Amino acid sequence: MADLSQYVPGLPFDTLAQFEATSGLMILNVDLETFLQSGVNYAKNSPTSQDIELYSTINHETYHYFQTVATGYQYSYAAEMWRLIVAEANSQRRRETFRRWKDWIKIKGIQAYALTKFTRMSVKGVKRLTGFEALVHDAQKARTWEDSAHGDLSLLSANLPSLARGFDRLWAKIRAPNASGLSAIDLIEGSAIIFEHLLTHGREGLEERLAKAWDAAGETYRKAFGVAQEICGARALDIVLPATALALRYANPPEAYLVFLKKLNASSPGTEISGARELASSPPRIGAAGEYLGTALDVRRKQRRRSDYAVYDDVLDNLEKRAWGFDEIELLSDPGPAQKIDSFPFVTVVKEGPIRTNLDSSVLTKRLLCGNLVLRTAKLPRYRRNAEKRLMDRVHPILASIVDPLTAADEYNRLGLNYLNQGDADQAEEMLKSALSIYRGHQHEKGIARQLYNLGLVYAARNDRDRAQEMYRDSLAISEKIQDPELIAQAAANLGNEYMRARRLEEAEALIRKALTIEERLGLKEGMAVDYFNLGRIYFARKDLDQARELFTKAAELYRAVGNDTMVNSIEKGLADMNKAPAKETRAGEDSA
């Protein structure tokens, strides 16, 4: 087989596995040896925590595969994405072929005759061009998009405007909320996370595990259950999966979901799957839910004459013949069928490339390229590629050593500070807490101290003075324990600043002078400038103006040395005002006496 490694789709560092529906690829962020060893450990009933994390994620992504082969909505989405990519590839190839003909025509000087001839042959000729050849040709360009824009669709829009518009249209549809605030992606992800924990850990303790998983993963993963709980109460977990399986047979799943929650809740406990099967046999008309699409098989039958989308043909053929002994409702509602199948007929891709497959290399290349394009540009919550948003989707504080958790913590820290600089304290807090959780899990005291300090910055930005002080105090205690002078100086200086705000001037001065002593020893002029300025503010508050002037003057000299002209100008203006202040201060004192 040809070397396909250049086309293997990459995943963000914190994503262990991802199923890409359009190409039918299960992409794992591990090497082959790690993947195989995890399987061996499970077979011996002795999986490590890393194995459990990997397989739990695979179970989640496998459910997205089930949704694609079992529901009309997800299959239609995948087929339409494929159609858009093929159409764009064919268009590129037509343009390239046309350009080459025009160059040849100009050289030969027979432009009119050849253009007429090209027009007559173009339809037949372009059909022979497999479209994906253009994507193979432009694979390096796609890689450049990602490297230069981190998945920003603005470059895709500029290079392939019709493809970008098509992607945007599909993503907007799948993310659009109904009047209850529920979207199709909420159903797709909300059911997958429940299935993941059912299949990985079983029914016992499911509620507690999901509560923790939802806290980490976010509202998109919780919302479908929340709506079900309002309607079904204690039966919500038994009804969510069959209700979603039915809803994804309609063009507008969120509206259908509400109807099926009520219908299944009216059934007897324990009959949810059989009740869903009965409803599927005679699907109700639901005006707000739009067209009834049916199963993936139903959609394939309708599309067969106008579509060459064959990614799932093998598994759909097996489902049609009931070769595995279960139907689509059972597949999506119960983890039992997943345990009956020896192997899933999707293509698994590890870091080195695709694992054993009987696919023709040209077909496999098409699918890899397709997966690449979708994953490079997708906007869905589980795919988001923007460099600063991608970590918000399924944040797992416990990242296996497979993907280097301390590197992940460093990245969370960087993103948190970026958000803070942009004024988004909420996002900053979430990123920094994720980093803190990882550092605590690895007893990495310097990392813990750094994150506590950074969280202090977040709370200070929110004017939450008490929590800011708490973070700085905790950071300072750990920094002193590990004797990290720079962290000691930073935490002491900021805690001193907080105490100064609280009018605890003696404590503030002691802390700031501690920071200043360290920074003078380390030659940290910028920190020294801040310290002298804050000491000047303390003495000004005490009305010791001579000492305040001396400290402000030192601060201005240091700010000038580090090139901070804004602070220099501000301090010099303040000093000029102070020179007028003594007489006023005395008169005010006399008047008040």
RAURGI-V720609 format. One record per backbone hydrogen bond with DSSP energy under -1.0 kcal/mol. CO is the residue of the C=O (numbers start at 1). NH is the residue of the N-H. Records with the same first field share a line. If there is no record, write none. Layout:
CO=NH, NH
//
This chain:
4=7
5=8
12=15
16=29
18=27
20=24, 25
24=347
25=20
26=349
27=18
30=351
31=35
32=36
33=37
34=38
35=39
36=40
37=41
38=42
39=43
40=44
41=46
42=45
48=52
49=53
50=54
51=55
52=56
53=57
54=58
55=59
56=60
57=61
58=62
59=63
61=65
62=66
63=67
64=68
65=69
66=70
67=71
71=75
72=76
73=77
74=78
75=79
76=80
77=81
78=82
79=83
80=84
81=85
82=86
83=87
84=88
85=89
86=90
87=91
88=92
89=93
90=94
91=95
92=96
93=97
94=98
95=99
96=100
97=101
98=102
99=103
100=104
101=105
102=106
103=107
104=108
105=109, 110
110=114
111=115
112=116
113=117
114=118
115=119
116=120
117=121
118=122
121=125
122=126
123=127
126=129
130=132
131=134
132=136
133=137
134=138
136=139
138=142
139=143
140=144
141=145
142=146
143=147
144=148
145=149
146=150
149=152
152=155
153=157
154=158
155=159
156=160
160=164
161=165
162=166
163=167
164=168
165=169
166=170
167=171
168=172
169=173
170=174
171=175
174=185
178=181
182=178
183=187
184=188
185=189
186=190
187=191
188=192
189=193
191=195
192=196
193=197
194=198
195=199
196=200
197=201
198=202
203=206
205=209
206=210
207=211
208=212
209=213
210=214
211=215
212=216
213=217
214=218
218=221
219=222, 223
222=226
223=227
224=228
225=229
226=230
227=231
228=232
229=233
232=235
233=236
235=238, 239
236=240
239=243
240=244
241=245
242=246
243=247
244=248
246=249
247=250
248=73
249=293, 294
252=256
253=257
254=258
255=259
256=260
257=261
258=262
259=263
260=264
261=265
262=266
264=267
268=271
271=275
272=276
273=277
274=278
275=279
276=280
277=281
286=289
287=290
289=252
291=251
294=72
295=299
296=300
297=301
298=302
299=303
300=304
303=306, 307
310=313
312=316
313=317
314=318
315=319
316=320
317=321
318=323
319=322
322=325
327=331
328=332
329=333
330=334
335=339
336=339
337=340
344=346
347=26
348=355
349=28
353=350
360=364
361=365
362=366
363=367
364=368
365=369
366=370
367=371
368=372
369=373
370=374
371=375
372=376
373=377
374=378
380=383, 384
386=389, 390
389=392
397=399
400=403
401=404
404=408
405=409
406=410
407=411
408=412
409=413
410=414
411=415
412=416
413=417
414=418
415=419
416=420
417=421
418=422
419=424
420=423
423=425
424=428
425=429
426=430
427=431
428=432
429=433
430=434
431=435
432=436
433=437
434=438
435=439
436=440
437=441
438=442
439=444
440=443
443=445
444=448
445=449
446=450
447=451
448=452
449=453
450=454
451=455
452=456
453=457
454=458
455=459
456=460
457=461
458=462
459=464
460=463
463=465
464=468
465=469
466=470
467=471
468=472
469=473
470=474
471=475
472=476
473=477
474=478
475=479
476=480
477=481
478=482
479=484
484=488
485=489
486=490
487=491
488=492
489=493
490=494
491=495
492=496
493=497
494=498
495=499
496=500
497=501
498=502
499=504
500=503
503=505
504=508
505=509
506=510
507=511
508=512
509=513
510=514
511=515
512=516
513=517
514=518
515=519
516=520
517=521
518=522
519=523, 524
523=525
524=528
525=529
526=530
527=531
528=532
529=533
530=534
531=535
532=536
533=537
534=538
535=539
536=540
537=541
538=542
539=544
540=543
543=545
544=548
545=549
546=550
547=551
548=552
549=553
550=554
551=555
552=556
553=557
554=558
555=559
556=560
557=561
558=562
559=564
563=565
564=568
565=569
566=570
567=571
568=572
569=573
570=574
571=575
572=576
573=577
574=578
575=579
577=580
578=581
581=585
582=586
583=587
584=588
585=589
586=590
587=591
588=592
589=593
//
